[in-house]
Amino acid sequence: MITGELRGKVDRVWDAFWSGGVSNPLQVVEQFTYLLFLRRLDELQTLAENKANRTGKPVERVIFPDGPTDPRRWKNFSNMEPAAMFEVVSTQVFPFLRELGGDGSTYASHMKDATFVIPTPALLDRVVDLVGDIPMSDRDTNGDLYEYMLGKIASAGTNGQFRTPRHIIQLMVDMTAPTPSDEIIDPACGTAGFLVAAAEYLRREHPNLLLDEVSRKHFHNSMFHGYDFDNTMLRIGSMNMLMHGVEDPDITYRDSLSEGAADAADVATLVLANPPFAGSLDYEGTAKDLQQVVKTRKTELLFLALFLRLLRTGGRAAVIVPDGVLFGSSMAHRQLRKSLVEDHQLQGVVKLPSGVFRPYAGVSTAILLFTKTGVGGTDQVWFYDVRADGYSLDDKRNPVEANDLPDALTRWKDRDGAERDRDRTEQSFCVPKADIAAQDYDLSLNRYKEAIHEQAEHRNPLEIIAELEKLEADITQGLAELKAML
């Protein structure tokens, strides 16, 4: 967890930007990202130089060609007078950043459009001092600091749609339990929250993961894949991964639904995503293979088809969808739901309360959990009704005690056991595939949930008569006792 002292340091960076005239939250995070990246590059170069000095061998990776005195290095320009620093950073450092793409790393490739927007030498001097004062030797601290900075995007009320609540992400990651051999993808990655949470889960649950050379290389270079078509998000997402200790993830510019992205297929064993739901898109520009799966312009349906294309056989997914996907009556809606149930293995539907994404959207959503099989496999579908997620469901989203998420995770793990015997009046229950097919593959929880009073319709009439007779006898006895008292 970020300490109060470190939180104060980040707050001062944020306040310095705002008071200095940089008030767009995304621009603040972006400029903060550039400075952190520059500091990190200098540290990497210093480590390489120290290693070369110890071994007597040349520096393995030269980032700054002019060596220790290169003015573009953090340790050099950060000690300059404000006017000189401003000149060097604006005319040398940022052009250098834009040219870094040639080294092949994802971080460098996203810096090719880096723009320097800090308006004055005084503001640059102030921010560089503050960033230089932030400890960056601990990976956990680095990640928490960056997450805290990203959280300010949401609290500022701008572009918060890019952030799925962290506790919802954590639930989805815990439910899918990533393994060291997984290849994980988010085709609408934004700030890479799902990928970061998956990386943290693997470090926590598989502490020996990075001790093996093959596993370590896979973790840093080929396990994580994220697509987005917003360059700012790509830069922020890439830095988020770096700050959480993933050296070179595949964070790529790509419009996931376009024809130009049709080559991405069978690339992942796990999809974690909260894709954009809003509206429709250009039918002609949409990948033809997705249109063959489901003929529609609705992005939420096309993304579901995309998830199936991206997954290898046996791959699994936990994805957020708007409620309309669960019960929509169009042919495309029914066709896709039927495919999930009949052609693959639909395992779970977790209904989320409508306030989860407030104050940015009040739409009702659900988490779908499924495995791509191509040959069916759906037996019982597990439903859970989340009524509280630990935060108030109004625009303020203040912490509260009520929280169903731990219970949801526990019951999910027992979905093939005792959960199958629970009544449909309960908060979670299982529904056989035949019942879902009989309802035209409607996946809304309320279609199958029974109110407590409805249980009487399914009970033995003799039991009901016996209870009524006992109640009548109790009333008669009570009246007799009352008369005796009078």
Phi, psi and omega per residue, in radians:
M1 nan 2.514 3.100
I2 -1.262 2.314 -3.119
T3 -1.385 2.889 3.110
G4 -1.059 -0.639 -3.137
E5 -1.142 -0.784 3.135
L6 -1.200 -0.659 3.082
R7 -1.031 -0.698 3.110
G8 -1.118 -0.653 3.115
K9 -1.106 -0.778 3.125
V10 -1.151 -0.716 3.107
D11 -1.028 -0.659 -3.138
R12 -1.216 -0.618 3.044
V13 -1.080 -0.828 -3.127
W14 -1.050 -0.830 -3.108
D15 -1.128 -0.632 3.122
A16 -1.101 -0.755 3.097
F17 -1.055 -0.844 -3.061
W18 -1.140 -0.770 -3.139
S19 -1.238 -0.373 3.131
G20 -1.559 0.040 3.042
G21 1.844 0.000 3.075
V22 -1.771 1.676 -2.970
S23 -1.891 -0.151 3.079
N24 -1.310 2.083 -3.069
P25 -0.982 -0.677 3.131
L26 -1.154 -0.674 3.111
Q27 -1.153 -0.662 3.110
V28 -1.054 -0.873 -3.130
V29 -1.103 -0.666 -3.130
E30 -1.130 -0.821 3.133
Q31 -1.145 -0.688 3.062
F32 -1.032 -0.718 3.123
T33 -1.077 -0.801 -3.140
Y34 -1.018 -0.776 -3.090
L35 -1.181 -0.705 3.070
L36 -1.087 -0.707 3.138
F37 -1.106 -0.753 3.124
L38 -1.105 -0.719 3.110
R39 -1.129 -0.709 3.126
R40 -1.123 -0.728 3.109
L41 -1.032 -0.736 3.135
D42 -1.116 -0.712 3.123
E43 -1.130 -0.717 3.112
L44 -1.107 -0.727 3.115
Q45 -1.121 -0.714 3.125
T46 -1.110 -0.737 3.099
L47 -1.076 -0.737 3.138
A48 -1.141 -0.686 3.123
E49 -1.169 -0.707 3.112
N50 -1.121 -0.685 3.097
K51 -1.130 -0.719 3.129
A52 -1.116 -0.674 3.113
N53 -1.137 -0.648 -3.141
R54 -1.246 -0.696 -3.036
T55 -1.604 -0.264 -3.083
G56 1.317 0.209 3.137
K57 -1.789 2.847 3.110
P58 -1.130 2.764 3.064
V59 -1.078 2.227 -3.034
E60 -1.166 -0.765 -3.101
R61 -2.291 1.900 -3.114
V62 -1.554 1.967 3.105
I63 -1.605 -0.759 -3.125
F64 -1.940 1.842 -3.020
P65 -1.043 -0.489 -3.080
D66 -1.524 0.172 3.018
G67 1.230 -2.657 -3.032
P68 -1.047 -0.439 -3.080
T69 -1.647 0.037 -3.105
D70 -0.996 2.128 -3.085
P71 -1.163 -0.265 -3.116
R72 -1.420 -0.119 3.128
R73 -1.383 2.503 -3.079
W74 -0.929 -0.827 -3.049
K75 -1.119 -0.351 -3.135
N76 -1.596 -0.929 -3.075
F77 -1.256 -0.438 -3.110
S78 -1.220 -0.265 3.131
N79 -1.770 0.095 3.135
M80 -1.409 2.867 2.975
E81 -1.140 2.625 -3.051
P82 -0.883 -0.809 -3.097
A83 -1.131 -0.741 3.132
A84 -1.179 -0.713 3.115
M85 -1.072 -0.770 -3.127
F86 -1.064 -0.724 -3.141
E87 -1.120 -0.816 -3.108
V88 -1.153 -0.794 -3.091
V89 -1.143 -0.755 -3.079
S90 -1.307 -0.614 -3.039
T91 -1.793 -0.289 -3.126
Q92 -2.122 -0.821 -3.032
V93 -1.194 -0.839 -3.079
F94 -1.237 -0.674 2.977
P95 -1.026 -0.661 3.080
F96 -1.080 -0.753 3.104
L97 -1.026 -0.764 -3.092
R98 -1.173 -0.415 -3.124
E99 -1.573 -0.076 -3.065
L100 -1.214 -0.261 -3.063
G101 -0.958 -0.372 -3.106
G102 -1.212 -0.206 -3.088
D103 -1.489 -0.051 2.997
G104 1.556 -0.190 -3.127
S105 -1.379 2.665 -3.135
T106 -1.135 -0.638 -3.135
Y107 -1.073 -0.803 -3.123
A108 -1.107 -0.705 -3.110
S109 -1.116 -0.547 -3.140
H110 -1.411 -0.169 3.128
M111 -1.536 -0.033 -3.060
K112 -1.131 -0.380 3.116
D113 -1.869 0.318 -3.096
A114 -1.039 2.239 -3.119
T115 -2.123 2.331 -3.138
F116 -1.605 2.016 -3.072
V117 -2.073 0.065 3.093
I118 -1.182 2.095 -2.881
P119 -1.401 -0.414 -3.008
T120 -2.384 2.658 3.050
P121 -1.022 -0.633 -3.123
A122 -1.103 -0.755 3.133
L123 -1.166 -0.750 3.117
L124 -1.042 -0.803 3.138
D125 -1.033 -0.766 -3.134
R126 -1.113 -0.815 -3.080
V127 -1.203 -0.702 3.120
V128 -1.086 -0.714 3.080
D129 -1.058 -0.772 -3.105
L130 -1.176 -0.779 3.132
V131 -1.129 -0.666 3.124
G132 -1.142 -0.352 -3.105
D133 -1.570 -0.059 -3.119
I134 -1.540 2.156 3.132
P135 -1.179 2.322 -3.098
M136 -2.242 0.377 -3.098
S137 -1.481 -0.279 -3.070
D138 -1.943 2.194 -3.076
R139 -1.086 -0.756 -3.131
D140 -1.084 -0.729 3.117
T141 -1.127 -0.755 3.116
N142 -0.994 -0.818 -3.128
G143 -1.110 -0.769 3.141
D144 -1.122 -0.675 3.107
L145 -1.070 -0.786 -3.098
Y146 -1.214 -0.693 3.085
E147 -1.065 -0.687 3.121
Y148 -1.117 -0.712 3.111
M149 -1.130 -0.723 3.114
L150 -1.149 -0.612 3.113
G151 -1.056 -0.459 3.131
K152 -1.223 -0.392 3.038
I153 -1.052 -0.801 -3.121
A154 -1.201 -0.796 -3.084
S155 -1.176 -0.377 3.096
A156 -1.392 -0.145 3.082
G157 1.393 0.267 -3.140
T158 -2.227 2.277 3.074
N159 1.047 0.419 3.102
G160 -1.156 -0.291 -3.137
Q161 -1.113 -0.257 -3.140
F162 -1.361 -0.135 -3.041
R163 -2.079 2.014 2.959
T164 -1.349 2.372 -3.138
P165 -0.877 2.355 -2.998
R166 -1.085 -0.616 -3.121
H167 -1.244 -0.482 3.058
I168 -1.265 -0.747 3.058
I169 -0.994 -0.796 -3.094
Q170 -1.072 -0.722 3.097
L171 -1.023 -0.811 -3.099
M172 -1.135 -0.690 3.100
V173 -1.145 -0.790 3.140
D174 -1.092 -0.640 -3.123
M175 -1.215 -0.578 -3.124
T176 -1.594 -0.282 3.040
A177 0.816 1.262 3.134
P178 -0.953 2.565 -3.139
T179 -2.020 2.834 -3.120
P180 -1.077 -0.328 -3.136
S181 -1.659 -0.072 -3.088
D182 -1.170 2.679 2.852
E183 -2.039 2.073 -2.913
I184 -1.939 2.367 -3.083
I185 -2.356 2.498 2.953
D186 -2.266 1.844 -3.063
P187 -1.376 0.069 3.033
A188 -2.478 1.136 -2.774
C189 -1.374 -0.395 3.140
G190 0.964 -2.113 -3.129
T191 -1.513 0.185 3.066
A192 1.202 0.531 -3.121
G193 -1.041 -0.726 -3.140
F194 -1.161 -0.729 -3.117
L195 -1.176 -0.703 3.101
V196 -1.086 -0.797 -3.122
A197 -1.111 -0.650 3.102
A198 -1.140 -0.725 3.122
A199 -1.102 -0.742 3.136
E200 -1.161 -0.671 3.086
Y201 -1.053 -0.785 -3.118
L202 -1.131 -0.717 3.096
R203 -1.097 -0.661 -3.084
R204 -1.315 -0.795 -3.031
E205 -1.520 -0.315 -3.134
H206 -2.283 1.251 -3.013
P207 -1.089 -0.329 3.133
N208 -1.646 0.097 -3.062
L209 -0.944 -0.783 -3.023
L210 -1.549 0.062 3.096
L211 -1.449 -0.439 3.108
D212 -1.570 2.284 -3.031
E213 -1.084 -0.738 -3.119
V214 -1.143 -0.815 3.137
S215 -1.129 -0.680 3.134
R216 -1.112 -0.753 3.125
K217 -1.122 -0.710 3.119
H218 -1.101 -0.776 -3.121
F219 -1.045 -0.792 -3.046
H220 -1.429 -0.436 -2.948
N221 -2.142 -0.401 -3.015
S222 -2.433 0.052 -3.107
M223 -1.473 -0.622 -2.952
F224 -1.935 2.261 -3.132
H225 -2.301 2.264 3.111
G226 -2.395 2.351 3.113
Y227 -2.050 2.516 3.008
D228 -2.801 2.758 3.106
F229 -1.986 0.367 3.048
D230 -2.020 1.982 -3.050
N231 -1.088 -0.595 3.103
T232 -1.095 -0.777 3.111
M233 -1.102 -0.658 3.120
L234 -1.087 -0.745 3.125
R235 -1.127 -0.800 -3.116
I236 -1.168 -0.746 3.127
G237 -1.116 -0.724 3.116
S238 -1.093 -0.774 3.125
M239 -1.158 -0.627 3.090
N240 -1.027 -0.754 3.109
M241 -1.143 -0.740 3.139
L242 -1.086 -0.750 -3.123
M243 -1.173 -0.380 3.085
H244 -1.698 0.243 2.950
G245 1.527 0.315 3.046
V246 -1.791 2.049 -2.905
E247 -1.284 -0.737 -3.032
D248 -2.599 1.189 3.122
P249 -1.275 2.851 3.110
D250 -1.570 1.481 3.092
I251 -1.839 1.916 -2.860
T252 -2.192 2.502 3.016
Y253 -1.270 2.075 -3.122
R254 -2.870 2.286 2.964
D255 -1.501 1.745 -2.910
S256 -1.030 -0.487 -3.078
L257 -1.621 -0.078 -3.034
S258 -1.414 2.825 3.088
E259 -1.056 -0.543 -3.138
G260 -1.194 -0.246 3.135
A261 -1.808 0.203 -3.037
A262 -1.189 -0.220 -3.125
D263 -1.321 -0.275 -3.117
A264 -1.440 1.801 -3.129
A265 -2.595 2.528 3.109
D266 0.921 0.762 -3.049
V267 -1.862 -0.151 -2.998
A268 -2.423 2.714 3.032
T269 -1.843 -0.160 3.135
L270 -2.605 2.191 3.035
V271 -1.902 2.229 3.018
L272 -2.203 2.116 -3.011
A273 -2.821 2.661 2.945
N274 -2.321 1.427 -3.018
P275 -1.282 2.840 3.085
P276 -1.158 2.400 -3.140
F277 -1.724 -0.358 -2.835
A278 -1.136 2.122 2.874
G279 1.178 -2.749 -3.062
S280 -2.081 -3.126 3.126
L281 -2.506 3.077 -3.098
D282 -1.126 2.024 -3.095
Y283 -1.090 -0.714 -3.075
E284 -1.173 -0.555 -3.091
G285 -1.500 -0.068 -3.094
T286 -1.403 2.523 -3.126
A287 -0.960 2.276 -3.064
K288 -1.147 -0.594 -3.118
D289 -1.181 -0.538 3.072
L290 -1.218 -0.667 3.118
Q291 -1.154 -0.458 3.084
Q292 -1.256 -0.541 3.103
V293 -1.310 -0.780 -3.129
V294 -2.599 2.041 -3.066
K295 -1.506 1.747 -3.069
T296 -2.849 2.869 2.998
R297 -1.827 -0.045 -3.056
K298 -1.346 2.151 -3.032
T299 -1.119 -0.628 -3.080
E300 -1.126 -0.583 3.107
L301 -1.339 -0.692 3.122
L302 -1.127 -0.639 3.105
F303 -1.150 -0.656 3.082
L304 -1.083 -0.741 3.069
A305 -1.091 -0.677 3.112
L306 -1.096 -0.745 -3.141
F307 -0.993 -0.742 3.131
L308 -1.135 -0.633 3.124
R309 -1.207 -0.686 -3.084
L310 -1.223 -0.518 -3.066
L311 -1.356 2.492 2.918
R312 -1.368 2.812 3.076
T313 -1.053 2.258 -3.056
G314 1.645 -0.174 3.107
G315 -1.280 2.701 -3.058
R316 -2.168 2.895 -3.061
A317 -2.551 2.548 2.921
A318 -2.302 1.954 -3.013
V319 -2.385 2.603 3.115
I320 -1.645 2.331 3.111
V321 -2.315 2.652 3.018
P322 -1.234 2.686 -3.075
D323 -0.957 -0.534 -3.114
G324 -1.002 -0.506 3.107
V325 -1.108 -0.551 -3.040
L326 -1.319 -0.527 -3.050
F327 -2.325 0.050 -3.135
G328 -0.909 2.478 -3.004
S329 -1.708 -0.045 -3.133
S330 -1.185 2.826 3.134
M331 -1.056 -0.673 -3.129
A332 -1.117 -0.744 3.108
H333 -1.055 -0.875 -3.084
R334 -1.150 -0.679 -3.122
Q335 -1.079 -0.751 -3.098
L336 -1.242 -0.726 3.102
R337 -1.100 -0.724 3.113
K338 -1.080 -0.705 3.126
S339 -1.089 -0.760 3.127
L340 -1.058 -0.693 -3.073
V341 -1.399 -0.774 -3.006
E342 -1.599 -0.618 -3.057
D343 -1.668 -0.312 -3.107
H344 -2.330 -2.878 -3.134
Q345 -2.061 1.742 3.041
L346 -1.438 2.143 -3.019
Q347 -1.883 -0.617 -3.054
G348 -2.685 2.649 3.029
V349 -2.310 2.028 -3.139
V350 -1.923 1.924 -3.134
K351 -1.378 2.186 3.126
L352 -1.748 2.601 3.097
P353 -1.184 2.648 -3.010
S354 -1.171 -0.302 -3.103
G355 -1.517 0.024 -3.041
V356 -1.004 -0.654 -3.072
F357 -1.784 0.225 3.047
R358 -1.206 2.639 0.127
P359 -1.567 0.192 -3.026
Y360 -1.523 -0.526 3.138
A361 -2.743 2.491 3.111
G362 -1.820 0.212 -3.063
V363 -1.121 2.479 3.055
S364 -1.404 2.402 -3.059
T365 -2.373 2.994 3.082
A366 -2.593 2.765 3.022
I367 -1.767 2.193 3.021
L368 -1.739 2.354 3.096
L369 -2.147 2.098 -3.084
F370 -2.621 2.877 3.096
T371 -2.156 2.352 3.088
K372 -1.394 2.106 3.114
T373 -2.135 -0.619 -3.073
G374 1.381 -0.137 -3.104
V375 -2.309 0.331 -3.138
G376 1.478 -2.697 -3.133
G377 2.175 -0.136 3.093
T378 -1.153 2.241 3.112
D379 -2.043 -1.272 3.076
Q380 -2.093 2.369 3.091
V381 -1.780 2.202 -3.106
W382 -1.558 2.253 3.125
F383 -2.002 2.462 3.047
Y384 -2.411 2.349 -3.129
D385 -1.808 1.707 3.094
V386 -1.349 2.050 -3.130
R387 -1.786 -0.388 3.136
A388 -2.547 2.436 -3.092
D389 -2.090 0.286 3.127
G390 1.641 -0.003 3.137
Y391 -2.412 2.660 3.090
S392 -1.097 2.587 -3.041
L393 -1.683 0.422 3.046
D394 -1.808 -2.999 -3.095
D395 -1.163 -0.379 -3.094
K396 -1.361 -0.576 3.109
R397 0.922 0.871 3.088
N398 -1.386 2.604 3.115
P399 -1.063 2.442 3.060
V400 -2.366 2.900 -3.102
E401 -1.294 -0.643 -3.056
A402 -1.136 2.175 -3.092
N403 -2.719 1.948 -3.130
D404 -1.546 -0.140 -2.988
L405 -1.106 -0.762 3.083
P406 -1.040 -0.694 3.116
D407 -1.142 -0.697 3.128
A408 -1.053 -0.756 -3.138
L409 -1.130 -0.763 3.136
T410 -1.074 -0.786 -3.103
R411 -1.249 -0.576 3.070
W412 -1.018 -0.721 -3.127
K413 -1.180 -0.336 -3.135
D414 -1.888 0.382 -3.044
R415 -1.142 -0.406 3.108
D416 -1.671 0.074 -3.126
G417 -2.002 -2.074 -3.036
A418 -1.107 -0.405 -3.137
E419 -1.048 -0.477 -3.112
R420 -1.222 -0.305 -3.113
D421 -1.704 0.022 -3.094
R422 -1.360 2.506 3.111
D423 -1.218 2.744 3.131
R424 -1.366 0.088 2.980
T425 -1.522 -0.184 -3.074
E426 -1.405 3.008 3.141
Q427 -1.258 -0.456 3.041
S428 -2.340 2.611 -3.134
F429 -2.906 2.926 3.127
C430 -1.979 2.583 -3.132
V431 -2.217 2.204 3.119
P432 -1.113 2.650 -3.129
K433 -1.012 -0.655 -3.106
A434 -1.061 -0.665 3.120
D435 -1.152 -0.663 -3.141
I436 -1.202 -0.716 3.099
A437 -1.093 -0.667 3.141
A438 -1.146 -0.410 3.117
Q439 -1.699 0.426 3.122
D440 1.015 0.624 3.051
Y441 1.102 0.485 3.005
D442 -1.154 2.306 -3.080
L443 -1.995 0.221 3.119
S444 -1.323 2.346 -3.080
L445 -1.020 -0.683 -3.072
N446 -1.155 -0.328 3.093
R447 -1.153 -0.511 -3.046
Y448 -1.949 -0.310 -3.113
K449 -1.267 2.425 3.130
E450 -1.954 2.398 3.025
A451 -1.265 2.703 -3.058
I452 -1.024 -0.688 -3.089
H453 -1.180 -0.353 -3.137
E454 -1.299 -0.269 3.128
Q455 -1.023 -0.585 -3.086
A456 -1.021 -0.535 -3.118
E457 -1.152 -0.345 -3.055
H458 -1.913 0.097 -3.105
R459 -1.656 2.825 3.097
N460 -1.109 2.164 -3.123
P461 -0.991 -0.556 -3.139
L462 -1.137 -0.607 3.099
E463 -1.140 -0.727 -3.132
I464 -1.122 -0.738 3.132
I465 -1.092 -0.740 -3.135
A466 -1.086 -0.719 3.127
E467 -1.150 -0.686 3.121
L468 -1.148 -0.708 3.123
E469 -1.111 -0.690 3.123
K470 -1.150 -0.702 3.121
L471 -1.099 -0.717 3.120
E472 -1.101 -0.716 3.136
A473 -1.136 -0.702 3.124
D474 -1.110 -0.713 3.139
I475 -1.145 -0.746 -3.138
T476 -1.081 -0.760 3.132
Q477 -1.133 -0.686 3.128
G478 -1.117 -0.699 3.113
L479 -1.159 -0.682 3.118
A480 -1.108 -0.726 3.134
E481 -1.143 -0.653 3.125
L482 -1.136 -0.739 3.103
K483 -1.094 -0.698 3.133
A484 -1.076 -0.626 3.127
M485 -1.204 -0.560 -3.121
L486 -1.413 nan nan
